[in-house]
């Protein structure tokens, strides 16, 4: 049995090696990683020396690694590869994450080969030794599966080790309550309930059509960027030019209609647009508006962003426009699989993902705010979500009822509180601003 296309990535391996050569301390942080985990032969030789030096006398730079390789008769090709690895590594901090990818790919290769070995043995097995064959094949596959658990980080840990890590993190939070990895949403009343967004959070922002969910998630992206965060935005529903128009309106507080048409534009409005353009241009924000995005494509794009410029928040607008990787199931199953894949991506990349989702108008009284029941027609996203926020505006249905107000109902929050936050809705510039904390 041939395995011509087993998974491995030259670029990912190069980043791991480059990170170790730039900052040798990374080697002790990447977890168990052997030379055999690398798919490239030159990478295997380089990592073998890195591992030996780390376990022994240590090393301070790539010069120490090269001196060992040179003494062993290594060619200039190996020296050039080391230089390429260093140059292709945007930050040594990425070493730990990319090492996990190398480890996962290596264990997938081992698992596939173990299954192939069992397949080959089955053709030559003697009827008298069937029991031995089953035990041997099972042992190989079991070992490969256990290695994959280690690579995924799902191997069980001693409670004493896990608790020690948590106490250390708690001590850091006590010493500096502001020094944590949660992102502020930019709306203080929302943060009071959800306590900000934490890495690996899977957040659903759901609303009926025309409630303003795109405006809400775009403003969230802006709020995080203003904190210095890096945001990856997947605008599957709207094009990049339309997203830019909306962001200009929000940031400049200039009438959205005027931005779209260019009519009735005064000098003050031009000044505000120029100032907003200057601020937005400095944000660490990437936008993809490909309507054919699938969960696997989104995952690859996040990996690329994380390597190139960092990624603190992912926003996807919206769920029902994401195409499934597999299309041979019912729409309910497809949506469930898409949501599950995106939740796994949030966990694997340790980054919060905010997913806008559309609720159907059918079967719901428009005079009443939506509830979690409205999500049960949309696959299993209700159970997947760590935080579920439902956006509702009474004035959409009756202009005289609470004009300019919107309710953000935190209907589910694993680590915080549920409740209602009232925001001020400014339709002229598509902004949601803090209003008051509601019951």
Backbone torsions as a table, in degrees:
resi	resn	phi	psi	omega
1	UNK	NA	131.3	-176.5
2	UNK	-99.9	145.8	177.7
3	UNK	-126.5	75.1	-174.2
4	UNK	-78.6	-21.0	-173.1
5	UNK	-128.7	38.1	177.7
6	UNK	-68.3	148.1	-170.0
7	UNK	-69.2	129.7	166.4
8	UNK	-164.3	156.0	-176.1
9	UNK	-131.8	118.4	177.3
10	UNK	-59.5	-44.8	-175.8
11	UNK	-65.0	-42.5	-179.8
12	UNK	-63.6	-45.0	179.0
13	UNK	-61.7	-39.3	-179.3
14	UNK	-62.8	-37.8	179.5
15	UNK	-65.5	-40.7	179.5
16	UNK	-61.5	-47.1	-179.5
17	UNK	-66.9	-43.3	178.5
18	UNK	-60.1	-41.4	179.4
19	UNK	-61.5	-41.8	-179.6
20	UNK	-67.8	-37.3	-179.7
21	UNK	-71.1	-34.5	179.4
22	UNK	-75.0	-42.8	-178.2
23	UNK	-134.1	92.9	-176.8
24	UNK	-54.7	-23.5	179.7
25	UNK	-63.3	-21.8	-179.5
26	UNK	-61.6	-31.7	-176.2
27	UNK	-57.8	-37.6	179.9
28	UNK	-78.8	-4.3	-177.1
29	UNK	-107.9	-11.3	-172.4
30	UNK	-84.7	-6.8	-179.1
31	UNK	83.5	-176.9	-177.3
32	UNK	-63.4	121.5	-179.4
33	UNK	-150.8	118.7	-178.6
34	UNK	-105.8	164.8	178.5
35	UNK	-60.5	-32.9	-178.9
36	UNK	-69.0	-14.5	178.2
37	UNK	-72.3	-17.9	-178.7
38	UNK	-87.2	143.0	-179.4
39	UNK	-87.7	-22.1	-178.4
40	UNK	-92.7	135.1	-175.1
41	UNK	-64.6	-39.9	178.9
42	UNK	-66.8	-39.1	176.6
43	UNK	-61.7	-37.5	179.0
44	UNK	-62.0	-44.1	-179.3
45	UNK	-65.2	-43.2	-179.1
46	UNK	-64.2	-46.3	-177.8
47	UNK	-67.3	-30.9	178.0
48	UNK	-60.7	-43.6	179.3
49	UNK	-70.7	-40.6	177.2
50	UNK	-56.8	-45.0	-179.1
51	UNK	-65.0	-42.0	-179.6
52	UNK	-64.3	-43.7	179.7
53	UNK	-66.5	-39.3	179.5
54	UNK	-63.9	-39.1	-179.3
55	UNK	-76.0	-20.6	-177.8
56	UNK	-110.0	-112.7	-173.9
57	UNK	-74.8	-14.9	-176.8
58	UNK	85.4	175.4	177.1
59	UNK	-153.0	156.4	-175.7
60	UNK	-107.3	-22.0	-178.1
61	UNK	-161.0	179.5	179.1
62	UNK	-65.8	-22.8	178.8
63	UNK	-62.8	-37.7	178.3
64	UNK	-66.2	-40.0	179.6
65	UNK	-66.7	-44.1	-179.1
66	UNK	-64.8	-35.9	-179.9
67	UNK	-60.6	-37.9	177.9
68	UNK	-68.6	-44.5	-179.7
69	UNK	-65.0	-41.2	-179.5
70	UNK	-63.6	-40.4	179.0
71	UNK	-64.0	-26.6	179.3
72	UNK	-88.8	5.6	176.2
73	UNK	89.4	21.5	-179.3
74	UNK	-67.2	148.0	-179.1
75	UNK	-85.5	170.1	178.5
76	UNK	-65.0	-22.0	177.7
77	UNK	-59.9	-38.8	179.8
78	UNK	-69.5	-38.6	177.3
79	UNK	-63.8	-42.1	178.5
80	UNK	-64.7	-37.1	178.6
81	UNK	-64.0	-40.8	177.9
82	UNK	-60.7	-42.6	179.3
83	UNK	-64.2	-40.8	178.8
84	UNK	-63.0	-39.9	-179.9
85	UNK	-62.8	-42.9	179.0
86	UNK	-64.2	-42.6	-178.1
87	UNK	-68.4	-29.8	-177.1
88	UNK	-86.6	1.5	-178.1
89	UNK	-99.9	108.6	-178.1
90	UNK	-67.4	-31.6	179.6
91	UNK	-158.0	132.9	178.1
92	UNK	-63.1	-18.2	178.8
93	UNK	-62.9	-20.1	-179.8
94	UNK	-78.3	-9.8	-175.4
95	UNK	-56.8	-42.6	-177.3
96	UNK	-64.0	-44.9	-179.1
97	UNK	-65.4	-44.3	-177.3
98	UNK	-72.1	-29.3	175.2
99	UNK	-62.8	-37.0	177.1
100	UNK	-62.8	-37.6	177.7
101	UNK	-66.8	-41.7	176.9
102	UNK	-59.3	-43.7	-178.3
103	UNK	-64.7	-41.5	179.2
104	UNK	-64.3	-44.5	-179.2
105	UNK	-64.0	-39.3	179.4
106	UNK	-64.1	-41.3	-179.0
107	UNK	-71.7	-31.0	174.1
108	UNK	-64.2	-41.0	178.4
109	UNK	-62.9	-43.0	179.5
110	UNK	-64.5	-40.7	-179.7
111	UNK	-63.7	-44.3	-179.8
112	UNK	-62.7	-41.1	-179.9
113	UNK	-68.0	-36.5	177.1
114	UNK	-63.7	-41.6	177.5
115	UNK	-65.2	-39.6	177.9
116	UNK	-64.7	-39.3	177.9
117	UNK	-62.6	-41.9	178.0
118	UNK	-62.9	-38.8	179.3
119	UNK	-63.4	-42.0	179.8
120	UNK	-67.7	-42.5	179.8
121	UNK	-62.0	-32.7	-176.3
122	UNK	-62.7	-27.4	-179.1
123	UNK	-76.3	-24.5	-176.2
124	UNK	-110.8	6.1	-174.2
125	UNK	-69.1	137.7	176.7
126	UNK	-83.6	133.4	179.2
127	UNK	-53.5	-26.8	-178.9
128	UNK	-76.7	-14.7	-176.1
129	UNK	-120.6	28.1	-179.7
130	UNK	-59.0	-42.2	-178.4
131	UNK	-61.7	-43.6	-179.9
132	UNK	-64.5	-38.3	178.8
133	UNK	-62.2	-47.1	-178.5
134	UNK	-61.7	-43.2	-179.4
135	UNK	-64.7	-42.1	-179.5
136	UNK	-65.7	-45.5	-179.8
137	UNK	-64.5	-42.0	-179.5
138	UNK	-63.7	-41.1	-178.6
139	UNK	-62.3	-41.9	-179.6
140	UNK	-65.1	-44.5	-178.7
141	UNK	-69.0	-38.7	179.0
142	UNK	-63.1	-44.0	179.4
143	UNK	-60.9	-41.5	179.2
144	UNK	-66.2	-39.4	179.4
145	UNK	-66.2	-39.4	178.3
146	UNK	-66.0	-36.5	176.7
147	UNK	-64.3	-35.2	178.8
148	UNK	-68.2	-36.3	175.7
149	UNK	-60.3	-41.5	178.3
150	UNK	-63.5	-43.4	-179.0
151	UNK	-63.7	-35.7	179.9
152	UNK	-80.3	-12.6	-177.1
153	UNK	80.2	16.4	-178.2
154	UNK	-95.3	-1.0	177.1
155	UNK	-63.5	142.2	-177.5
156	UNK	-64.1	149.3	178.1
157	UNK	-120.3	152.6	173.9
158	UNK	-66.0	139.0	-179.1
159	UNK	-62.3	-30.9	179.7
160	UNK	-64.7	-39.3	179.2
161	UNK	-68.7	-44.8	-179.5
162	UNK	-63.2	-40.8	-179.2
163	UNK	-69.1	-36.9	178.2
164	UNK	-61.2	-41.7	178.4
165	UNK	-63.7	-41.0	-177.6
166	UNK	-69.5	-39.5	177.7
167	UNK	-63.0	-39.5	177.3
168	UNK	-62.1	-43.1	178.2
169	UNK	-65.5	-38.6	178.7
170	UNK	-64.1	-40.0	177.9
171	UNK	-61.4	-38.2	177.4
172	UNK	-65.5	-40.1	-179.6
173	UNK	-67.1	-38.6	179.6
174	UNK	-66.4	-42.7	-179.0
175	UNK	-64.9	-35.3	-179.8
176	UNK	-147.0	89.0	-177.0
177	UNK	-57.0	-23.7	179.5
178	UNK	-85.8	-7.7	-177.3
179	UNK	-95.5	77.1	176.1
180	UNK	-142.2	175.8	-171.7
181	UNK	-95.9	7.6	178.6
182	UNK	-77.0	143.1	177.0
183	UNK	-98.7	135.9	172.9
184	UNK	-74.5	140.4	177.5
185	UNK	-75.6	-17.6	-176.1
186	UNK	95.7	-9.3	175.4
187	UNK	-114.6	105.5	-174.1
188	UNK	-53.4	-39.1	-178.1
189	UNK	-68.2	-32.9	175.7
190	UNK	-68.2	-43.1	179.0
191	UNK	-61.8	-30.5	178.6
192	UNK	-62.8	-31.9	179.8
193	UNK	-86.4	-53.6	-172.2
194	UNK	-89.7	-9.1	-179.4
195	UNK	59.4	39.3	178.2
196	UNK	76.6	179.9	179.6
197	UNK	-103.3	129.6	-176.3
198	UNK	-105.2	151.2	175.2
199	UNK	-51.6	139.1	179.5
200	UNK	77.9	-1.1	175.0
201	UNK	-63.4	140.5	175.5
202	UNK	-115.6	109.4	-169.2
203	UNK	-113.6	129.2	177.8
204	UNK	-108.7	123.8	172.0
205	UNK	-110.4	107.4	-173.0
206	UNK	-116.9	147.3	179.1
207	UNK	-163.0	159.3	170.6
208	UNK	-71.2	164.5	-178.5
209	UNK	-56.6	144.1	172.8
210	UNK	70.9	17.6	176.9
211	UNK	-81.8	-21.4	-179.7
212	UNK	108.8	23.5	-176.6
213	UNK	-67.1	-34.8	176.3
214	UNK	-64.1	-43.4	177.3
215	UNK	-59.9	-39.5	-178.3
216	UNK	-65.3	-47.5	-177.1
217	UNK	-72.6	-30.0	175.1
218	UNK	-67.3	-38.6	178.3
219	UNK	-69.0	-34.5	174.6
220	UNK	-61.1	-43.9	177.5
221	UNK	-58.4	-44.5	179.5
222	UNK	-63.1	-42.8	-178.8
223	UNK	-61.0	-40.2	179.8
224	UNK	-71.4	-40.8	177.7
225	UNK	-60.0	-37.6	-179.8
226	UNK	-68.2	-20.1	174.7
227	UNK	-83.4	-1.8	-177.2
228	UNK	93.7	7.4	-179.0
229	UNK	-80.6	158.2	176.4
230	UNK	-100.6	127.2	-175.3
231	UNK	-121.7	134.4	172.8
232	UNK	-109.4	117.7	-176.2
233	UNK	-110.1	124.6	175.2
234	UNK	-108.6	100.6	-178.6
235	UNK	-98.3	83.4	-174.5
236	UNK	-77.5	-25.8	-176.5
237	UNK	-85.5	-39.1	-173.9
238	UNK	-121.1	153.2	-178.9
239	UNK	-75.6	162.3	179.5
240	UNK	-60.0	-43.7	177.4
241	UNK	-56.8	-39.4	178.6
242	UNK	-68.2	-35.9	176.4
243	UNK	-64.3	-41.2	178.9
244	UNK	-63.0	-39.9	177.6
245	UNK	-60.9	-43.6	-179.3
246	UNK	-65.9	-42.7	-179.3
247	UNK	-67.0	-37.6	176.1
248	UNK	-61.6	-42.9	179.2
249	UNK	-63.1	-44.9	-179.1
250	UNK	-64.3	-45.7	-173.2
251	UNK	-76.7	-36.0	-178.3
252	UNK	-89.0	-18.5	-174.3
253	UNK	59.7	33.0	173.2
254	UNK	-95.4	145.6	-177.3
255	UNK	-53.0	127.8	-178.0
256	UNK	-62.2	-37.5	178.9
257	UNK	-62.7	-38.7	178.5
258	UNK	-66.4	-37.1	178.3
259	UNK	-66.7	-38.6	-179.1
260	UNK	-70.2	-37.5	-173.3
261	UNK	-103.4	-24.1	-176.1
262	UNK	79.6	7.1	-177.6
263	UNK	-87.2	150.8	174.3
264	UNK	55.6	45.3	-179.2
265	UNK	-96.5	115.5	178.6
266	UNK	-95.8	172.0	-178.2
267	UNK	-61.7	-39.9	179.9
268	UNK	-64.1	-37.1	179.0
269	UNK	-66.8	-38.5	177.6
270	UNK	-62.5	-43.8	179.8
271	UNK	-60.8	-41.9	-179.7
272	UNK	-68.0	-37.4	177.6
273	UNK	-64.5	-44.8	-179.6
274	UNK	-61.8	-44.1	179.4
275	UNK	-64.1	-41.5	179.1
276	UNK	-65.7	-41.5	179.1
277	UNK	-59.3	-41.0	179.8
278	UNK	-64.6	-41.4	179.7
279	UNK	-67.9	-46.7	-177.2
280	UNK	-62.4	-37.7	-177.4
281	UNK	-63.4	-21.5	179.8
282	UNK	-90.1	-5.5	-179.6
283	UNK	-70.8	147.9	174.1
284	UNK	-89.1	77.8	-173.2
285	UNK	-132.1	129.3	173.0
286	UNK	-116.0	146.5	-176.9
287	UNK	-128.7	131.0	171.5
288	UNK	-123.4	130.2	-178.3
289	UNK	-120.5	28.7	-179.7
290	UNK	-71.3	117.9	-178.3
291	UNK	-73.5	-5.2	-177.4
292	UNK	-102.8	16.3	-176.4
293	UNK	-64.8	137.3	174.8
294	UNK	-115.5	166.9	177.1
295	UNK	-55.4	-39.6	179.6
296	UNK	-68.7	-36.6	177.4
297	UNK	-67.2	-39.6	177.1
298	UNK	-63.7	-41.0	178.6
299	UNK	-60.3	-45.0	179.6
300	UNK	-63.9	-39.9	-179.9
301	UNK	-65.4	-39.3	178.1
302	UNK	-63.9	-41.9	178.0
303	UNK	-60.5	-41.3	179.0
304	UNK	-64.4	-45.4	179.6
305	UNK	-63.8	-42.1	-177.6
306	UNK	-62.4	-35.9	179.7
307	UNK	-74.4	-39.5	-171.6
308	UNK	-82.2	-39.9	-171.4
309	UNK	-146.4	6.4	-176.8
310	UNK	85.6	161.9	178.9
311	UNK	-154.8	112.3	-179.8
312	UNK	-103.3	-18.5	-178.1
313	UNK	-155.1	138.5	174.4
314	UNK	-116.8	132.7	177.0
315	UNK	-124.6	130.5	-179.4
316	UNK	-123.4	121.9	-179.0
317	UNK	-125.0	103.3	-5.2
318	UNK	-138.5	-178.7	-171.3
319	UNK	-53.4	-47.4	-171.0
320	UNK	-75.7	-4.8	174.0
321	UNK	-97.9	-7.8	176.0
322	UNK	-73.5	129.7	-179.5
323	UNK	-85.1	143.9	-179.0
324	UNK	-74.4	151.3	172.7
325	UNK	-71.2	-31.0	178.0
326	UNK	-124.0	129.7	-172.1
327	UNK	-114.3	22.0	-175.9
328	UNK	-102.3	20.1	179.2
329	UNK	-120.6	175.5	175.5
330	UNK	-67.5	160.7	180.0
331	UNK	-61.2	-36.3	178.5
332	UNK	-59.9	-46.1	-179.5
333	UNK	-67.8	-39.5	179.5
334	UNK	-60.6	-47.2	-179.9
335	UNK	-62.4	-40.6	178.3
336	UNK	-61.7	-44.4	-179.2
337	UNK	-66.5	-40.2	177.7
338	UNK	-60.4	-47.1	-178.8
339	UNK	-63.6	-42.2	-179.9
340	UNK	-64.5	-40.1	179.5
341	UNK	-65.5	-39.9	179.7
342	UNK	-69.4	-36.0	176.8
343	UNK	-64.3	-41.2	177.6
344	UNK	-63.6	-36.2	178.1
345	UNK	-63.4	-41.9	177.7
346	UNK	-58.9	-41.4	-178.9
347	UNK	-71.8	-43.9	-177.0
348	UNK	-64.8	-38.2	-178.0
349	UNK	-94.7	-1.6	176.8
350	UNK	55.7	46.6	-178.3
351	UNK	-137.5	138.8	177.5
352	UNK	-70.6	138.1	175.7
353	UNK	-116.5	125.0	176.6
354	UNK	-106.9	122.0	-174.3
355	UNK	-118.6	117.5	174.8
356	UNK	-78.2	139.8	-179.7
357	UNK	-137.1	145.9	-177.7
358	UNK	-101.6	130.8	174.4
359	UNK	-93.7	144.3	179.2
360	UNK	-76.0	146.7	174.6
361	UNK	-73.3	-25.3	-174.2
362	UNK	-68.0	139.5	173.5
363	UNK	77.6	6.3	-179.7
364	UNK	-125.6	137.2	177.2
365	UNK	-73.9	113.9	-176.8
366	UNK	-63.5	-18.6	179.7
367	UNK	-77.5	-12.7	-179.3
368	UNK	-111.8	141.3	176.8
369	UNK	-61.2	151.2	178.8
370	UNK	-70.3	162.6	177.7
371	UNK	-129.9	176.8	179.5
372	UNK	-59.6	-25.9	179.7
373	UNK	-59.2	-29.7	-178.4
374	UNK	-67.2	-19.9	179.4
375	UNK	-84.0	-12.8	-174.4
376	UNK	-72.0	-10.0	173.8
377	UNK	-88.1	-1.5	-174.0
378	UNK	-116.5	55.2	179.8
379	UNK	68.8	-151.4	-174.1
380	UNK	-103.4	26.6	-175.8
381	UNK	-67.5	-22.7	177.9
382	UNK	-61.6	-43.1	-179.1
383	UNK	-79.7	-23.9	179.7
384	UNK	-74.0	-34.7	-171.9
385	UNK	-67.0	133.4	170.8
386	UNK	-81.0	-38.0	174.9
387	UNK	-129.6	131.0	175.6
388	UNK	-124.8	119.8	179.6
389	UNK	-116.0	129.4	-178.9
390	UNK	-111.5	121.1	-177.3
391	UNK	-96.0	134.1	-177.3
392	UNK	-147.2	139.1	175.4
393	UNK	-130.3	117.7	178.4
394	UNK	-64.5	-34.9	-174.1
395	UNK	-70.7	-10.8	175.0
396	UNK	-67.6	-33.8	-178.7
397	UNK	-94.3	-29.1	178.1
398	UNK	-144.4	108.5	-173.1
399	UNK	-60.1	-21.2	-178.3
400	UNK	-90.3	-5.5	-177.5
401	UNK	-97.9	109.8	178.2
402	UNK	48.5	55.9	-179.4
403	UNK	-61.1	137.5	178.0
404	UNK	76.6	13.6	178.0
405	UNK	-120.0	148.1	176.6
406	UNK	-136.7	144.4	177.0
407	UNK	-106.1	129.4	170.9
408	UNK	-108.2	106.2	-176.0
409	UNK	-91.8	112.2	175.4
410	UNK	-82.9	94.2	-172.8
411	UNK	-85.4	-19.9	179.2
412	UNK	-150.0	135.6	178.2
413	UNK	-155.5	106.3	-174.8
414	UNK	-62.0	-39.0	-173.2
415	UNK	-112.5	7.7	-179.7
416	UNK	-137.1	-144.3	-177.6
417	UNK	-118.3	155.0	170.9
418	UNK	-93.7	160.9	179.9
419	UNK	159.4	-174.8	-177.3
420	UNK	-117.1	133.4	174.0
421	UNK	-116.8	128.5	176.4
422	UNK	-94.9	125.6	178.2
423	UNK	-113.0	153.7	173.4
424	UNK	-87.0	127.6	-179.2
425	UNK	-104.4	122.1	179.8
426	UNK	-114.2	89.7	-172.3
427	UNK	-64.6	-25.6	-178.3
428	UNK	-63.2	-33.4	178.9
429	UNK	-122.7	14.8	172.8
430	UNK	57.9	41.4	-178.5
431	UNK	-112.3	145.2	168.3
432	UNK	-112.4	120.7	179.4
433	UNK	-117.0	159.0	178.6
434	UNK	-61.1	140.8	-178.1
435	UNK	-124.1	-70.3	176.4
436	UNK	-164.1	163.5	179.3
437	UNK	-90.7	121.5	-175.1
438	UNK	-102.9	171.0	-177.8
439	UNK	-72.5	NA	NA
